[in-house]
C-alpha cells in the first residue's frame, strides 16, 4: 500500500555524471506504473515538495 502522509527523500540528477544532484523532500500525491522497458519499471509520480532542498 502507498503511504502518502510521509515525506520521502528524493535524489534527482540530470543525465551525465558531471551534473550536480539535488536532494529534496516531497510527498507523493499520486503515481502510475507503466509497462516495463528493458527490464526496468517506469513510473510517473506527482510530487508535492517540502521546503527542504540541497544541492550537491
mmCIF file of the N, C-alpha and C atoms, coordinates in Angstrom:
data_MODEL
# 
_entry.id   MODEL 
# 
loop_
_atom_site.group_PDB 
_atom_site.id 
_atom_site.type_symbol 
_atom_site.label_atom_id 
_atom_site.label_alt_id 
_atom_site.label_comp_id 
_atom_site.label_asym_id 
_atom_site.label_entity_id 
_atom_site.label_seq_id 
_atom_site.pdbx_PDB_ins_code 
_atom_site.Cartn_x 
_atom_site.Cartn_y 
_atom_site.Cartn_z 
_atom_site.occupancy 
_atom_site.B_iso_or_equiv 
_atom_site.pdbx_formal_charge 
_atom_site.auth_seq_id 
_atom_site.auth_comp_id 
_atom_site.auth_asym_id 
_atom_site.auth_atom_id 
_atom_site.pdbx_PDB_model_num 
ATOM 1   N N  . UNK A 1 1  ? 0.840  -1.196 0.000   1.00 0.00 ? 1  UNK A N  1 
ATOM 2   C CA . UNK A 1 1  ? 0.000  0.000  0.000   1.00 0.00 ? 1  UNK A CA 1 
ATOM 3   C C  . UNK A 1 1  ? 0.874  1.243  0.000   1.00 0.00 ? 1  UNK A C  1 
ATOM 4   N N  . UNK A 1 2  ? 0.347  2.295  -0.536  1.00 0.00 ? 2  UNK A N  1 
ATOM 5   C CA . UNK A 1 2  ? 1.099  3.547  -0.622  1.00 0.00 ? 2  UNK A CA 1 
ATOM 6   C C  . UNK A 1 2  ? 0.865  4.379  0.631   1.00 0.00 ? 2  UNK A C  1 
ATOM 7   N N  . UNK A 1 3  ? 1.928  4.996  1.106   1.00 0.00 ? 3  UNK A N  1 
ATOM 8   C CA . UNK A 1 3  ? 1.850  5.891  2.261   1.00 0.00 ? 3  UNK A CA 1 
ATOM 9   C C  . UNK A 1 3  ? 2.045  7.306  1.748   1.00 0.00 ? 3  UNK A C  1 
ATOM 10  N N  . UNK A 1 4  ? 0.963  8.050  1.605   1.00 0.00 ? 4  UNK A N  1 
ATOM 11  C CA . UNK A 1 4  ? 1.033  9.394  1.051   1.00 0.00 ? 4  UNK A CA 1 
ATOM 12  C C  . UNK A 1 4  ? 1.195  10.457 2.136   1.00 0.00 ? 4  UNK A C  1 
ATOM 13  N N  . UNK A 1 5  ? 1.277  10.044 3.405   1.00 0.00 ? 5  UNK A N  1 
ATOM 14  C CA . UNK A 1 5  ? 1.340  11.006 4.500   1.00 0.00 ? 5  UNK A CA 1 
ATOM 15  C C  . UNK A 1 5  ? 2.772  11.270 4.954   1.00 0.00 ? 5  UNK A C  1 
ATOM 16  N N  . UNK A 1 6  ? 3.726  10.500 4.466   1.00 0.00 ? 6  UNK A N  1 
ATOM 17  C CA . UNK A 1 6  ? 5.119  10.643 4.878   1.00 0.00 ? 6  UNK A CA 1 
ATOM 18  C C  . UNK A 1 6  ? 5.929  11.268 3.752   1.00 0.00 ? 6  UNK A C  1 
ATOM 19  N N  . UNK A 1 7  ? 6.690  12.317 4.079   1.00 0.00 ? 7  UNK A N  1 
ATOM 20  C CA . UNK A 1 7  ? 7.563  12.931 3.074   1.00 0.00 ? 7  UNK A CA 1 
ATOM 21  C C  . UNK A 1 7  ? 8.720  11.985 2.789   1.00 0.00 ? 7  UNK A C  1 
ATOM 22  N N  . UNK A 1 8  ? 9.065  11.844 1.530   1.00 0.00 ? 8  UNK A N  1 
ATOM 23  C CA . UNK A 1 8  ? 10.157 10.966 1.109   1.00 0.00 ? 8  UNK A CA 1 
ATOM 24  C C  . UNK A 1 8  ? 11.352 11.804 0.686   1.00 0.00 ? 8  UNK A C  1 
ATOM 25  N N  . UNK A 1 9  ? 12.536 11.287 0.940   1.00 0.00 ? 9  UNK A N  1 
ATOM 26  C CA . UNK A 1 9  ? 13.750 11.942 0.465   1.00 0.00 ? 9  UNK A CA 1 
ATOM 27  C C  . UNK A 1 9  ? 14.010 11.462 -0.954  1.00 0.00 ? 9  UNK A C  1 
ATOM 28  N N  . UNK A 1 10 ? 14.158 12.393 -1.879  1.00 0.00 ? 10 UNK A N  1 
ATOM 29  C CA . UNK A 1 10 ? 14.300 12.067 -3.298  1.00 0.00 ? 10 UNK A CA 1 
ATOM 30  C C  . UNK A 1 10 ? 15.581 12.698 -3.821  1.00 0.00 ? 10 UNK A C  1 
ATOM 31  N N  . UNK A 1 11 ? 16.369 11.930 -4.545  1.00 0.00 ? 11 UNK A N  1 
ATOM 32  C CA . UNK A 1 11 ? 17.595 12.450 -5.153  1.00 0.00 ? 11 UNK A CA 1 
ATOM 33  C C  . UNK A 1 11 ? 17.399 12.470 -6.660  1.00 0.00 ? 11 UNK A C  1 
ATOM 34  N N  . UNK A 1 12 ? 17.664 13.621 -7.237  1.00 0.00 ? 12 UNK A N  1 
ATOM 35  C CA . UNK A 1 12 ? 17.495 13.797 -8.684  1.00 0.00 ? 12 UNK A CA 1 
ATOM 36  C C  . UNK A 1 12 ? 18.816 14.249 -9.273  1.00 0.00 ? 12 UNK A C  1 
ATOM 37  N N  . UNK A 1 13 ? 19.234 13.581 -10.333 1.00 0.00 ? 13 UNK A N  1 
ATOM 38  C CA . UNK A 1 13 ? 20.449 14.006 -11.034 1.00 0.00 ? 13 UNK A CA 1 
ATOM 39  C C  . UNK A 1 13 ? 20.167 13.971 -12.522 1.00 0.00 ? 13 UNK A C  1 
ATOM 40  N N  . UNK A 1 14 ? 20.342 15.120 -13.208 1.00 0.00 ? 14 UNK A N  1 
ATOM 41  C CA . UNK A 1 14 ? 20.191 15.120 -14.663 1.00 0.00 ? 14 UNK A CA 1 
ATOM 42  C C  . UNK A 1 14 ? 21.218 14.184 -15.298 1.00 0.00 ? 14 UNK A C  1 
ATOM 43  N N  . UNK A 1 15 ? 21.059 13.902 -16.560 1.00 0.00 ? 15 UNK A N  1 
ATOM 44  C CA . UNK A 1 15 ? 21.968 12.988 -17.253 1.00 0.00 ? 15 UNK A CA 1 
ATOM 45  C C  . UNK A 1 15 ? 23.397 13.498 -17.211 1.00 0.00 ? 15 UNK A C  1 
ATOM 46  N N  . UNK A 1 16 ? 24.327 12.572 -17.083 1.00 0.00 ? 16 UNK A N  1 
ATOM 47  C CA . UNK A 1 16 ? 25.747 12.924 -17.067 1.00 0.00 ? 16 UNK A CA 1 
ATOM 48  C C  . UNK A 1 16 ? 26.275 12.975 -15.648 1.00 0.00 ? 16 UNK A C  1 
ATOM 49  N N  . UNK A 1 17 ? 27.402 12.325 -15.418 1.00 0.00 ? 17 UNK A N  1 
ATOM 50  C CA . UNK A 1 17 ? 27.963 12.269 -14.072 1.00 0.00 ? 17 UNK A CA 1 
ATOM 51  C C  . UNK A 1 17 ? 28.451 13.622 -13.573 1.00 0.00 ? 17 UNK A C  1 
ATOM 52  N N  . UNK A 1 18 ? 28.744 14.550 -14.487 1.00 0.00 ? 18 UNK A N  1 
ATOM 53  C CA . UNK A 1 18 ? 29.271 15.848 -14.068 1.00 0.00 ? 18 UNK A CA 1 
ATOM 54  C C  . UNK A 1 18 ? 28.172 16.778 -13.563 1.00 0.00 ? 18 UNK A C  1 
ATOM 55  N N  . UNK A 1 19 ? 26.929 16.426 -13.806 1.00 0.00 ? 19 UNK A N  1 
ATOM 56  C CA . UNK A 1 19 ? 25.827 17.286 -13.385 1.00 0.00 ? 19 UNK A CA 1 
ATOM 57  C C  . UNK A 1 19 ? 25.668 17.245 -11.872 1.00 0.00 ? 19 UNK A C  1 
ATOM 58  N N  . UNK A 1 20 ? 25.313 18.368 -11.272 1.00 0.00 ? 20 UNK A N  1 
ATOM 59  C CA . UNK A 1 20 ? 25.055 18.334 -9.825  1.00 0.00 ? 20 UNK A CA 1 
ATOM 60  C C  . UNK A 1 20 ? 23.779 17.552 -9.543  1.00 0.00 ? 20 UNK A C  1 
ATOM 61  N N  . UNK A 1 21 ? 23.709 16.990 -8.357  1.00 0.00 ? 21 UNK A N  1 
ATOM 62  C CA . UNK A 1 21 ? 22.494 16.294 -7.959  1.00 0.00 ? 21 UNK A CA 1 
ATOM 63  C C  . UNK A 1 21 ? 21.750 17.135 -6.931  1.00 0.00 ? 21 UNK A C  1 
ATOM 64  N N  . UNK A 1 22 ? 20.472 16.945 -6.869  1.00 0.00 ? 22 UNK A N  1 
ATOM 65  C CA . UNK A 1 22 ? 19.618 17.673 -5.939  1.00 0.00 ? 22 UNK A CA 1 
ATOM 66  C C  . UNK A 1 22 ? 18.902 16.659 -5.055  1.00 0.00 ? 22 UNK A C  1 
ATOM 67  N N  . UNK A 1 23 ? 18.878 16.929 -3.774  1.00 0.00 ? 23 UNK A N  1 
ATOM 68  C CA . UNK A 1 23 ? 18.131 16.096 -2.845  1.00 0.00 ? 23 UNK A CA 1 
ATOM 69  C C  . UNK A 1 23 ? 17.026 16.945 -2.243  1.00 0.00 ? 23 UNK A C  1 
ATOM 70  N N  . UNK A 1 24 ? 15.811 16.440 -2.281  1.00 0.00 ? 24 UNK A N  1 
ATOM 71  C CA . UNK A 1 24 ? 14.710 17.198 -1.707  1.00 0.00 ? 24 UNK A CA 1 
ATOM 72  C C  . UNK A 1 24 ? 13.699 16.244 -1.086  1.00 0.00 ? 24 UNK A C  1 
ATOM 73  N N  . UNK A 1 25 ? 12.861 16.801 -0.247  1.00 0.00 ? 25 UNK A N  1 
ATOM 74  C CA . UNK A 1 25 ? 11.803 16.023 0.370   1.00 0.00 ? 25 UNK A CA 1 
ATOM 75  C C  . UNK A 1 25 ? 10.489 16.362 -0.308  1.00 0.00 ? 25 UNK A C  1 
ATOM 76  N N  . UNK A 1 26 ? 9.672  15.350 -0.509  1.00 0.00 ? 26 UNK A N  1 
ATOM 77  C CA . UNK A 1 26 ? 8.385  15.581 -1.159  1.00 0.00 ? 26 UNK A CA 1 
ATOM 78  C C  . UNK A 1 26 ? 7.382  14.536 -0.701  1.00 0.00 ? 26 UNK A C  1 
ATOM 79  N N  . UNK A 1 27 ? 6.133  14.926 -0.756  1.00 0.00 ? 27 UNK A N  1 
ATOM 80  C CA . UNK A 1 27 ? 5.040  13.991 -0.545  1.00 0.00 ? 27 UNK A CA 1 
ATOM 81  C C  . UNK A 1 27 ? 4.618  13.451 -1.907  1.00 0.00 ? 27 UNK A C  1 
ATOM 82  N N  . UNK A 1 28 ? 4.316  12.167 -1.969  1.00 0.00 ? 28 UNK A N  1 
ATOM 83  C CA . UNK A 1 28 ? 3.810  11.575 -3.202  1.00 0.00 ? 28 UNK A CA 1 
ATOM 84  C C  . UNK A 1 28 ? 2.300  11.788 -3.231  1.00 0.00 ? 28 UNK A C  1 
ATOM 85  N N  . UNK A 1 29 ? 1.846  12.573 -4.191  1.00 0.00 ? 29 UNK A N  1 
ATOM 86  C CA . UNK A 1 29 ? 0.411  12.853 -4.308  1.00 0.00 ? 29 UNK A CA 1 
ATOM 87  C C  . UNK A 1 29 ? -0.305 11.695 -5.002  1.00 0.00 ? 29 UNK A C  1 
ATOM 88  N N  . UNK A 1 30 ? 0.298  11.177 -6.068  1.00 0.00 ? 30 UNK A N  1 
ATOM 89  C CA . UNK A 1 30 ? -0.277 10.055 -6.802  1.00 0.00 ? 30 UNK A CA 1 
ATOM 90  C C  . UNK A 1 30 ? 0.807  9.479  -7.699  1.00 0.00 ? 30 UNK A C  1 
ATOM 91  N N  . UNK A 1 31 ? 0.583  8.275  -8.192  1.00 0.00 ? 31 UNK A N  1 
ATOM 92  C CA . UNK A 1 31 ? 1.549  7.692  -9.124  1.00 0.00 ? 31 UNK A CA 1 
ATOM 93  C C  . UNK A 1 31 ? 0.862  6.684  -10.031 1.00 0.00 ? 31 UNK A C  1 
ATOM 94  N N  . UNK A 1 32 ? 1.494  6.443  -11.175 1.00 0.00 ? 32 UNK A N  1 
ATOM 95  C CA . UNK A 1 32 ? 1.054  5.407  -12.097 1.00 0.00 ? 32 UNK A CA 1 
ATOM 96  C C  . UNK A 1 32 ? 2.276  4.603  -12.509 1.00 0.00 ? 32 UNK A C  1 
ATOM 97  N N  . UNK A 1 33 ? 2.075  3.326  -12.781 1.00 0.00 ? 33 UNK A N  1 
ATOM 98  C CA . UNK A 1 33 ? 3.166  2.447  -13.192 1.00 0.00 ? 33 UNK A CA 1 
ATOM 99  C C  . UNK A 1 33 ? 2.922  2.040  -14.632 1.00 0.00 ? 33 UNK A C  1 
ATOM 100 N N  . UNK A 1 34 ? 3.939  2.253  -15.474 1.00 0.00 ? 34 UNK A N  1 
ATOM 101 C CA . UNK A 1 34 ? 3.823  1.894  -16.874 1.00 0.00 ? 34 UNK A CA 1 
ATOM 102 C C  . UNK A 1 34 ? 4.378  0.509  -17.136 1.00 0.00 ? 34 UNK A C  1 
ATOM 103 N N  . UNK A 1 35 ? 4.330  0.065  -18.387 1.00 0.00 ? 35 UNK A N  1 
ATOM 104 C CA . UNK A 1 35 ? 4.874  -1.248 -18.727 1.00 0.00 ? 35 UNK A CA 1 
ATOM 105 C C  . UNK A 1 35 ? 6.396  -1.250 -18.612 1.00 0.00 ? 35 UNK A C  1 
ATOM 106 N N  . UNK A 1 36 ? 6.983  -2.396 -18.261 1.00 0.00 ? 36 UNK A N  1 
ATOM 107 C CA . UNK A 1 36 ? 8.445  -2.475 -18.163 1.00 0.00 ? 36 UNK A CA 1 
ATOM 108 C C  . UNK A 1 36 ? 9.109  -2.189 -19.510 1.00 0.00 ? 36 UNK A C  1 
ATOM 109 N N  . UNK A 1 37 ? 10.250 -1.512 -19.463 1.00 0.00 ? 37 UNK A N  1 
ATOM 110 C CA . UNK A 1 37 ? 11.037 -1.214 -20.656 1.00 0.00 ? 37 UNK A CA 1 
ATOM 111 C C  . UNK A 1 37 ? 12.470 -1.636 -20.361 1.00 0.00 ? 37 UNK A C  1 
ATOM 112 N N  . UNK A 1 38 ? 13.004 -2.561 -21.153 1.00 0.00 ? 38 UNK A N  1 
ATOM 113 C CA . UNK A 1 38 ? 14.373 -3.055 -20.955 1.00 0.00 ? 38 UNK A CA 1 
ATOM 114 C C  . UNK A 1 38 ? 14.595 -3.515 -19.515 1.00 0.00 ? 38 UNK A C  1 
ATOM 115 N N  . UNK A 1 39 ? 13.674 -4.300 -18.991 1.00 0.00 ? 39 UNK A N  1 
ATOM 116 C CA . UNK A 1 39 ? 13.752 -4.858 -17.637 1.00 0.00 ? 39 UNK A CA 1 
ATOM 117 C C  . UNK A 1 39 ? 13.718 -3.797 -16.539 1.00 0.00 ? 39 UNK A C  1 
ATOM 118 N N  . UNK A 1 40 ? 13.334 -2.587 -16.871 1.00 0.00 ? 40 UNK A N  1 
ATOM 119 C CA . UNK A 1 40 ? 13.200 -1.533 -15.862 1.00 0.00 ? 40 UNK A CA 1 
ATOM 120 C C  . UNK A 1 40 ? 11.730 -1.143 -15.771 1.00 0.00 ? 40 UNK A C  1 
ATOM 121 N N  . UNK A 1 41 ? 11.289 -0.886 -14.563 1.00 0.00 ? 41 UNK A N  1 
ATOM 122 C CA . UNK A 1 41 ? 9.911  -0.442 -14.371 1.00 0.00 ? 41 UNK A CA 1 
ATOM 123 C C  . UNK A 1 41 ? 9.887  1.076  -14.420 1.00 0.00 ? 41 UNK A C  1 
ATOM 124 N N  . UNK A 1 42 ? 9.078  1.609  -15.298 1.00 0.00 ? 42 UNK A N  1 
ATOM 125 C CA . UNK A 1 42 ? 8.932  3.064  -15.392 1.00 0.00 ? 42 UNK A CA 1 
ATOM 126 C C  . UNK A 1 42 ? 7.671  3.473  -14.658 1.00 0.00 ? 42 UNK A C  1 
ATOM 127 N N  . UNK A 1 43 ? 7.788  4.553  -13.906 1.00 0.00 ? 43 UNK A N  1 
ATOM 128 C CA . UNK A 1 43 ? 6.610  5.042  -13.204 1.00 0.00 ? 43 UNK A CA 1 
ATOM 129 C C  . UNK A 1 43 ? 6.620  6.554  -13.188 1.00 0.00 ? 43 UNK A C  1 
ATOM 130 N N  . UNK A 1 44 ? 5.445  7.117  -13.137 1.00 0.00 ? 44 UNK A N  1 
ATOM 131 C CA . UNK A 1 44 ? 5.269  8.566  -13.088 1.00 0.00 ? 44 UNK A CA 1 
ATOM 132 C C  . UNK A 1 44 ? 4.631  8.913  -11.754 1.00 0.00 ? 44 UNK A C  1 
ATOM 133 N N  . UNK A 1 45 ? 5.137  9.967  -11.128 1.00 0.00 ? 45 UNK A N  1 
ATOM 134 C CA . UNK A 1 45 ? 4.606  10.385 -9.836  1.00 0.00 ? 45 UNK A CA 1 
ATOM 135 C C  . UNK A 1 45 ? 4.355  11.880 -9.839  1.00 0.00 ? 45 UNK A C  1 
ATOM 136 N N  . UNK A 1 46 ? 3.328  12.277 -9.129  1.00 0.00 ? 46 UNK A N  1 
ATOM 137 C CA . UNK A 1 46 ? 3.075  13.690 -8.866  1.00 0.00 ? 46 UNK A CA 1 
ATOM 138 C C  . UNK A 1 46 ? 3.571  13.970 -7.459  1.00 0.00 ? 46 UNK A C  1 
ATOM 139 N N  . UNK A 1 47 ? 4.528  14.896 -7.348  1.00 0.00 ? 47 UNK A N  1 
ATOM 140 C CA . UNK A 1 47 ? 5.174  15.178 -6.068  1.00 0.00 ? 47 UNK A CA 1 
ATOM 141 C C  . UNK A 1 47 ? 4.788  16.554 -5.550  1.00 0.00 ? 47 UNK A C  1 
ATOM 142 N N  . UNK A 1 48 ? 4.703  16.676 -4.233  1.00 0.00 ? 48 UNK A N  1 
ATOM 143 C CA . UNK A 1 48 ? 4.482  17.972 -3.592  1.00 0.00 ? 48 UNK A CA 1 
ATOM 144 C C  . UNK A 1 48 ? 5.676  18.214 -2.680  1.00 0.00 ? 48 UNK A C  1 
ATOM 145 N N  . UNK A 1 49 ? 6.675  18.985 -3.146  1.00 0.00 ? 49 UNK A N  1 
ATOM 146 C CA . UNK A 1 49 ? 7.900  19.189 -2.365  1.00 0.00 ? 49 UNK A CA 1 
ATOM 147 C C  . UNK A 1 49 ? 7.642  19.965 -1.077  1.00 0.00 ? 49 UNK A C  1 
ATOM 148 N N  . UNK A 1 50 ? 8.463  19.641 -0.067  1.00 0.00 ? 50 UNK A N  1 
ATOM 149 C CA . UNK A 1 50 ? 8.506  20.458 1.138   1.00 0.00 ? 50 UNK A CA 1 
ATOM 150 C C  . UNK A 1 50 ? 9.535  21.556 0.878   1.00 0.00 ? 50 UNK A C  1 
ATOM 151 N N  . UNK A 1 51 ? 9.905  22.309 1.890   1.00 0.00 ? 51 UNK A N  1 
ATOM 152 C CA . UNK A 1 51 ? 10.869 23.396 1.705   1.00 0.00 ? 51 UNK A CA 1 
ATOM 153 C C  . UNK A 1 51 ? 12.321 22.931 1.780   1.00 0.00 ? 51 UNK A C  1 
ATOM 154 N N  . UNK A 1 52 ? 12.562 21.671 2.091   1.00 0.00 ? 52 UNK A N  1 
ATOM 155 C CA . UNK A 1 52 ? 13.925 21.180 2.268   1.00 0.00 ? 52 UNK A CA 1 
ATOM 156 C C  . UNK A 1 52 ? 14.516 20.766 0.921   1.00 0.00 ? 52 UNK A C  1 
ATOM 157 N N  . UNK A 1 53 ? 15.577 21.454 0.489   1.00 0.00 ? 53 UNK A N  1 
ATOM 158 C CA . UNK A 1 53 ? 16.266 21.087 -0.754  1.00 0.00 ? 53 UNK A CA 1 
ATOM 159 C C  . UNK A 1 53 ? 17.747 21.409 -0.599  1.00 0.00 ? 53 UNK A C  1 
ATOM 160 N N  . UNK A 1 54 ? 18.594 20.525 -1.069  1.00 0.00 ? 54 UNK A N  1 
ATOM 161 C CA . UNK A 1 54 ? 20.036 20.755 -1.031  1.00 0.00 ? 54 UNK A CA 1 
ATOM 162 C C  . UNK A 1 54 ? 20.611 20.436 -2.399  1.00 0.00 ? 54 UNK A C  1 
ATOM 163 N N  . UNK A 1 55 ? 21.729 21.056 -2.711  1.00 0.00 ? 55 UNK A N  1 
ATOM 164 C CA . UNK A 1 55 ? 22.413 20.808 -3.981  1.00 0.00 ? 55 UNK A CA 1 
ATOM 165 C C  . UNK A 1 55 ? 23.790 20.252 -3.670  1.00 0.00 ? 55 UNK A C  1 
ATOM 166 N N  . UNK A 1 56 ? 24.181 19.197 -4.379  1.00 0.00 ? 56 UNK A N  1 
ATOM 167 C CA . UNK A 1 56 ? 25.482 18.579 -4.141  1.00 0.00 ? 56 UNK A CA 1 
ATOM 168 C C  . UNK A 1 56 ? 26.226 18.437 -5.457  1.00 0.00 ? 56 UNK A C  1 
# 
